Amino acid sequence: SNSKYAVLGGIRSTAQMISYELSMGLTLLVPVMIAGSLNLNDIVLEQGARGWFVFLQPLAAIMFFIGALAELQRAPFDLLEAEQELSSGYNVEYAGMRFAMFFMAEYMNMIIFSAIWITLFWGGYLFLGITDVAPLLGVLIIIVKIALSLFLMIWVRASLPRLRYDQLMSFGWKFMLPVSVLNVIVTGVFLVLQAEGII
């Protein structure tokens, strides 16, 4: 179609995803570096030994959460479907079941990002230092943590106003990316010094 709202929404979405995926990807390196493994179970077990990574690396946890909000196009980062400006952006082309599928996919993505966030930073299936968890209890712990993460995402959406497009891009490139790079470098130096026995 020739709808300018859909085109502008698509352009905004692409620029937003590129700018926030970089910092989010760098933030994902931090728990991987601390655990020394890409295996999610090893990362969870390392959190059982060292403590949850949200307490060791609160900056990385917060930056991953902010990047996830931007990646999911949740408020205050929902510029691609800004109702006042773009008449729902690319959603303007859809109605009925197709429109409902976009919303279902949005909430499924929220659940997936929440599961990744709690696995990498909030101890996954562990609960407050208890390392020997029964499988059924571990599933219950994960469900509760995901529900709390979803509550936090919805709370942020209800509480914060939408950013302007230039503020969003400036925040992504001038703050999130440099801080993510610096965090990875500092964590790497600290881990090397710790391995050498200097710290």
Residue frames relative to the residue before (quaternion, step in Angstrom):
aa qw qx qy qz dx dy dz
S 1.0000 0.0000 0.0000 0.0000 0.00 0.00 0.00
N 0.4718 -0.6742 0.4952 0.2786 3.54 -1.31 0.15
S 0.3148 0.7699 -0.5034 0.2341 3.59 1.11 0.54
K 0.3781 -0.7389 0.5128 0.2190 3.56 -0.69 1.08
Y 0.5967 0.5779 -0.3668 0.4189 3.60 1.13 -0.56
A 0.6576 0.4994 -0.3073 0.4730 3.57 0.98 -0.83
V 0.6495 0.5164 -0.3172 0.4591 3.60 0.98 -0.83
L 0.6747 0.4835 -0.2984 0.4711 3.60 0.87 -0.93
G 0.6394 0.5229 -0.3253 0.4604 3.59 1.01 -0.77
G 0.6616 0.5065 -0.3028 0.4627 3.58 0.99 -0.82
I 0.6452 0.5110 -0.3188 0.4700 3.59 1.00 -0.82
R 0.6565 0.5051 -0.3093 0.4672 3.57 0.93 -0.88
S 0.6472 0.5303 -0.3196 0.4447 3.57 0.95 -0.86
T 0.6624 0.5093 -0.3059 0.4564 3.59 0.92 -0.89
A 0.6773 0.4856 -0.2965 0.4664 3.59 0.85 -0.93
Q 0.6574 0.5147 -0.3099 0.4549 3.58 0.97 -0.83
M 0.6672 0.5034 -0.3135 0.4507 3.59 0.90 -0.87
I 0.6494 0.5122 -0.3257 0.4580 3.60 0.94 -0.83
S 0.7081 0.4822 -0.2855 0.4296 3.58 0.81 -0.94
Y 0.7550 0.3831 -0.2309 0.4794 3.62 0.99 -0.64
E 0.5705 0.5878 -0.3996 0.4117 3.62 1.14 -0.37
L 0.6043 0.5686 -0.3620 0.4247 3.59 1.04 -0.67
S 0.7150 0.4322 -0.2656 0.4811 3.58 0.76 -1.00
M 0.6402 0.5174 -0.3383 0.4561 3.59 1.02 -0.68
G 0.6394 0.5227 -0.3223 0.4627 3.59 1.03 -0.74
L 0.6497 0.4964 -0.3128 0.4834 3.58 1.02 -0.78
T 0.6327 0.5288 -0.3300 0.4594 3.58 1.04 -0.72
L 0.6237 0.5425 -0.3386 0.4494 3.60 1.09 -0.65
L 0.5809 0.5968 -0.3744 0.4077 3.60 1.17 -0.48
V 0.5960 0.6190 -0.3650 0.3583 3.59 1.06 -0.73
P 0.7136 0.4035 -0.2961 0.4902 3.69 0.69 -0.85
V 0.6016 0.5496 -0.3610 0.4535 3.59 1.13 -0.59
M 0.6566 0.5010 -0.3081 0.4722 3.60 0.98 -0.83
I 0.6654 0.5003 -0.3148 0.4559 3.60 0.91 -0.86
A 0.7197 0.4279 -0.2512 0.4857 3.59 0.92 -0.90
G 0.3387 -0.7591 0.4927 0.2575 3.59 1.12 -0.54
S 0.7293 0.3403 -0.2148 0.5534 3.57 1.21 0.43
L 0.4012 -0.6888 0.5475 0.2547 3.54 -1.25 0.52
N 0.5108 0.6468 -0.4129 0.3876 3.57 1.29 -0.19
L 0.4473 -0.7174 0.4644 0.2637 3.59 -0.69 1.08
N 0.6314 0.5248 -0.3440 0.4557 3.60 1.03 -0.67
D 0.6337 0.5141 -0.3301 0.4746 3.60 1.04 -0.72
I 0.6303 0.5233 -0.3342 0.4661 3.59 1.05 -0.74
V 0.6515 0.4985 -0.3156 0.4769 3.60 0.98 -0.80
L 0.6672 0.4952 -0.3095 0.4624 3.61 0.91 -0.85
E 0.6167 0.5302 -0.3426 0.4704 3.60 1.07 -0.67
Q 0.6353 0.5079 -0.3293 0.4796 3.57 1.09 -0.65
G 0.6012 0.5393 -0.3606 0.4667 3.58 1.16 -0.47
A 0.6944 0.4590 -0.2713 0.4832 3.58 1.10 -0.68
R 0.7866 0.3402 -0.1644 0.4884 3.61 0.85 -0.96
G 0.5422 -0.5331 0.4504 0.4680 3.56 1.10 -0.64
W 0.6517 -0.5305 0.3641 0.4016 3.53 -1.17 0.55
F 0.5219 -0.6753 0.4343 0.2881 3.55 -0.97 0.91
V 0.5353 0.6120 -0.4188 0.4043 3.60 1.19 -0.30
F 0.6808 0.4496 -0.2844 0.5035 3.60 1.18 -0.52
L 0.6535 0.4825 -0.3085 0.4950 3.60 1.16 -0.57
Q 0.8025 0.1179 -0.0127 0.5848 3.57 1.01 -0.86
P 0.0255 -0.8358 0.5483 0.0144 3.63 0.48 1.09
L 0.6046 0.5622 -0.3598 0.4346 3.59 1.08 -0.66
A 0.6641 0.4942 -0.3052 0.4707 3.59 0.92 -0.88
A 0.6483 0.5196 -0.3235 0.4528 3.60 0.97 -0.81
I 0.6697 0.4859 -0.2995 0.4751 3.59 0.93 -0.88
M 0.6775 0.4910 -0.3029 0.4562 3.58 0.93 -0.85
F 0.6136 0.5175 -0.3586 0.4766 3.60 1.07 -0.60
F 0.6492 0.5177 -0.3204 0.4559 3.58 0.97 -0.83
I 0.6536 0.4947 -0.3135 0.4794 3.60 0.95 -0.84
G 0.6554 0.5062 -0.3081 0.4683 3.58 0.97 -0.83
A 0.6335 0.5197 -0.3300 0.4687 3.58 1.06 -0.72
L 0.6293 0.5195 -0.3380 0.4689 3.59 0.99 -0.77
A 0.6688 0.4846 -0.3006 0.4770 3.58 0.96 -0.83
E 0.6535 0.5172 -0.3094 0.4580 3.57 1.00 -0.82
L 0.7040 0.4470 -0.2491 0.4924 3.56 1.07 -0.76
Q 0.3452 -0.7549 0.4725 0.2962 3.58 1.33 -0.18
R 0.3108 0.7210 -0.5414 0.3007 3.55 0.93 0.98
A 0.6060 -0.5380 0.4238 0.4044 3.57 -1.20 0.48
P 0.5820 -0.1435 -0.8001 -0.0220 1.66 -2.04 1.45
F 0.5714 0.6138 -0.3647 0.4047 3.61 1.24 0.31
D 0.4532 0.7242 -0.4246 0.2997 3.62 1.18 0.37
L 0.1515 0.8479 -0.4951 0.1138 3.56 0.91 0.91
L 0.6205 0.5639 -0.3726 0.3978 3.61 1.06 -0.48
E 0.7738 0.2514 -0.1736 0.5549 3.60 1.15 -0.40
A 0.1684 0.8119 -0.5374 0.1542 3.57 1.09 0.72
E 0.3770 -0.7784 0.4549 0.2122 3.55 -0.29 1.30
Q 0.6779 0.5061 -0.3030 0.4387 3.58 0.96 -0.83
E 0.7549 0.3876 -0.2025 0.4887 3.59 1.09 -0.67
L 0.8439 0.2231 -0.0509 0.4852 3.56 0.75 -1.08
S 0.4054 -0.7269 0.4712 0.2920 3.62 1.19 0.15
S 0.7338 -0.4241 0.1906 0.4953 3.58 0.88 1.07
G 0.5005 -0.7071 0.4155 0.2774 3.62 1.14 0.43
Y 0.8351 -0.1197 0.1010 0.5273 3.57 -0.88 -0.93
N 0.5701 0.6075 -0.3856 0.3966 3.62 1.17 -0.37
V 0.4978 0.6761 -0.4242 0.3393 3.60 1.23 -0.30
E 0.6579 0.5320 -0.3008 0.4401 3.59 1.19 -0.51
Y 0.7320 0.4410 -0.2215 0.4697 3.58 1.18 -0.42
A 0.0049 -0.7698 0.6383 0.0003 3.53 -1.24 0.59
G 0.7855 0.3457 -0.2337 0.4570 3.54 -1.28 0.25
M 0.8523 -0.1251 0.1045 0.4970 3.54 -1.03 -0.89
R 0.6227 0.5393 -0.3518 0.4444 3.62 1.00 -0.70
F 0.6394 0.5120 -0.3169 0.4781 3.57 1.03 -0.80
A 0.6523 0.5122 -0.3092 0.4653 3.59 1.00 -0.83
M 0.6243 0.5502 -0.3418 0.4367 3.59 1.05 -0.71
F 0.6073 0.5435 -0.3562 0.4570 3.61 1.06 -0.66
F 0.6860 0.4715 -0.2919 0.4711 3.58 0.92 -0.86
M 0.6275 0.5156 -0.3426 0.4723 3.60 1.03 -0.70
A 0.6504 0.5083 -0.3147 0.4686 3.59 0.98 -0.82
E 0.6203 0.5479 -0.3429 0.4444 3.59 1.03 -0.75
Y 0.7113 0.4346 -0.2680 0.4830 3.59 0.89 -0.84
M 0.5902 0.5343 -0.3720 0.4773 3.61 1.13 -0.48
N 0.6361 0.5152 -0.3230 0.4749 3.59 1.02 -0.77
M 0.6132 0.5395 -0.3479 0.4603 3.59 1.04 -0.70
I 0.6534 0.5051 -0.3133 0.4689 3.59 0.96 -0.85
I 0.6623 0.5067 -0.3110 0.4559 3.60 0.93 -0.87
F 0.6729 0.4777 -0.3048 0.4756 3.61 0.87 -0.89
S 0.6238 0.5266 -0.3419 0.4655 3.60 1.05 -0.70
A 0.6489 0.5141 -0.3201 0.4606 3.59 0.96 -0.83
I 0.6461 0.5003 -0.3203 0.4793 3.60 0.99 -0.79
W 0.6580 0.5258 -0.3073 0.4428 3.59 0.92 -0.93
I 0.7112 0.4348 -0.2853 0.4729 3.60 0.82 -0.88
T 0.6215 0.5333 -0.3543 0.4514 3.60 1.10 -0.54
L 0.7357 0.4367 -0.2390 0.4592 3.58 0.89 -0.90
F 0.8310 0.2466 -0.0924 0.4900 3.59 0.95 -0.78
W 0.7689 0.3674 -0.1913 0.4870 3.62 1.04 -0.65
G 0.6740 -0.5613 0.2936 0.3801 3.60 1.08 0.59
G 0.4189 -0.7342 0.4612 0.2697 3.61 1.20 0.13
Y 0.8260 -0.1638 0.1513 0.5177 3.56 -0.67 -1.12
L 0.5232 0.6265 -0.4218 0.3948 3.62 1.25 0.08
F 0.1646 -0.7850 0.5912 0.0851 3.55 -1.18 0.58
L 0.8526 -0.2228 0.1130 0.4590 3.56 -0.56 1.26
G 0.8031 -0.3344 0.1532 0.4688 3.55 0.65 1.13
I 0.5444 0.5804 -0.4212 0.4352 3.62 1.22 -0.05
T 0.1755 -0.8354 0.5161 0.0706 3.57 -0.37 1.24
D 0.7122 0.3956 -0.2530 0.5218 3.61 1.10 -0.54
V 0.0896 0.8202 -0.5496 0.1312 3.55 0.11 1.34
A 0.4749 -0.6502 0.5136 0.2966 3.57 -0.98 0.87
P 0.6132 -0.5998 0.3563 0.3705 3.62 -0.96 0.79
L 0.6759 0.4886 -0.3095 0.4567 3.60 0.89 -0.85
L 0.6419 0.5061 -0.3180 0.4804 3.57 1.06 -0.74
G 0.6152 0.5500 -0.3387 0.4520 3.59 1.08 -0.71
V 0.6360 0.5120 -0.3226 0.4789 3.59 1.02 -0.79
L 0.6531 0.5114 -0.3104 0.4643 3.58 0.96 -0.85
I 0.6373 0.5223 -0.3230 0.4655 3.59 1.00 -0.82
I 0.6528 0.5061 -0.3163 0.4666 3.60 0.94 -0.85
I 0.6522 0.5157 -0.3228 0.4521 3.60 0.91 -0.86
V 0.6572 0.4999 -0.3142 0.4685 3.60 0.95 -0.85
K 0.6658 0.4966 -0.3096 0.4629 3.60 0.93 -0.85
I 0.6330 0.5113 -0.3333 0.4762 3.60 1.01 -0.75
A 0.6442 0.5201 -0.3249 0.4571 3.59 0.96 -0.83
L 0.6556 0.4969 -0.3142 0.4739 3.60 0.99 -0.78
S 0.6366 0.5186 -0.3224 0.4711 3.58 1.05 -0.74
L 0.6440 0.5058 -0.3164 0.4788 3.59 0.99 -0.81
F 0.6159 0.5377 -0.3386 0.4657 3.57 1.04 -0.78
L 0.6537 0.5133 -0.3109 0.4610 3.58 0.96 -0.86
M 0.6473 0.5157 -0.3203 0.4608 3.61 0.98 -0.82
I 0.6818 0.4727 -0.2876 0.4786 3.58 0.93 -0.88
W 0.6179 0.5434 -0.3357 0.4585 3.58 1.08 -0.71
V 0.6388 0.5106 -0.3198 0.4785 3.59 0.99 -0.84
R 0.6400 0.5310 -0.3235 0.4514 3.59 0.97 -0.84
A 0.7033 0.4635 -0.2666 0.4685 3.58 0.96 -0.85
S 0.7273 0.4876 -0.2360 0.4214 3.59 1.09 -0.68
L 0.7890 0.3562 -0.1655 0.4725 3.58 0.90 -0.89
P 0.4331 -0.6836 0.5142 0.2841 3.59 -1.04 0.69
R 0.6063 -0.5626 0.4200 0.3735 3.55 -1.26 0.41
L 0.4142 -0.6881 0.5405 0.2507 3.56 -1.08 0.79
R 0.5093 -0.5823 0.5175 0.3658 3.54 -1.27 0.35
Y 0.6561 -0.5401 0.3530 0.3914 3.57 -1.19 0.52
D 0.6752 0.4841 -0.3068 0.4644 3.60 0.93 -0.84
Q 0.6194 0.5291 -0.3452 0.4661 3.62 1.08 -0.62
L 0.6432 0.5348 -0.3125 0.4500 3.56 1.01 -0.86
M 0.6930 0.4641 -0.2773 0.4770 3.58 0.86 -0.96
S 0.6439 0.5202 -0.3196 0.4611 3.58 0.99 -0.82
F 0.6498 0.5131 -0.3143 0.4644 3.59 0.95 -0.84
G 0.6722 0.5113 -0.2988 0.4444 3.58 0.96 -0.85
W 0.7729 0.3789 -0.1938 0.4706 3.57 0.80 -1.02
K 0.7652 0.3962 -0.2078 0.4629 3.60 0.94 -0.82
F 0.7627 0.3059 -0.2016 0.5329 3.61 1.16 -0.34
M 0.7335 0.4542 -0.2680 0.4288 3.59 0.55 -1.15
L 0.7033 0.4760 -0.2861 0.4438 3.60 0.78 -0.98
P 0.6901 0.4549 -0.3190 0.4638 3.68 0.75 -0.82
V 0.6545 0.5010 -0.3245 0.4641 3.60 0.96 -0.78
S 0.6301 0.5267 -0.3364 0.4608 3.61 1.03 -0.72
V 0.6528 0.5015 -0.3119 0.4744 3.59 0.93 -0.88
L 0.6637 0.5061 -0.2978 0.4633 3.58 0.91 -0.92
N 0.6473 0.5230 -0.3159 0.4558 3.58 0.99 -0.81
V 0.6440 0.5051 -0.3209 0.4766 3.59 1.00 -0.80
I 0.6600 0.5089 -0.3113 0.4567 3.61 0.92 -0.87
V 0.6784 0.4853 -0.2964 0.4651 3.60 0.84 -0.96
T 0.6475 0.5088 -0.3211 0.4677 3.60 0.97 -0.81
G 0.6533 0.5166 -0.3124 0.4570 3.59 0.96 -0.84
V 0.6523 0.5004 -0.3111 0.4768 3.59 0.95 -0.88
F 0.6553 0.5156 -0.3113 0.4558 3.58 0.92 -0.88
L 0.6741 0.4901 -0.3014 0.4632 3.60 0.93 -0.86
V 0.6330 0.5128 -0.3352 0.4732 3.62 1.04 -0.71
L 0.6630 0.4932 -0.3059 0.4729 3.59 0.92 -0.87
Q 0.6415 0.5142 -0.3211 0.4700 3.57 1.06 -0.72
A 0.6580 0.5051 -0.3095 0.4649 3.60 1.00 -0.80
E 0.6795 0.4741 -0.2828 0.4833 3.59 1.10 -0.67
G 0.4955 -0.6818 0.4121 0.3463 3.59 1.26 -0.16
I 0.4238 0.7069 -0.4668 0.3206 3.59 1.24 0.26
I 0.7532 0.2777 -0.1686 0.5719 3.58 1.08 -0.72
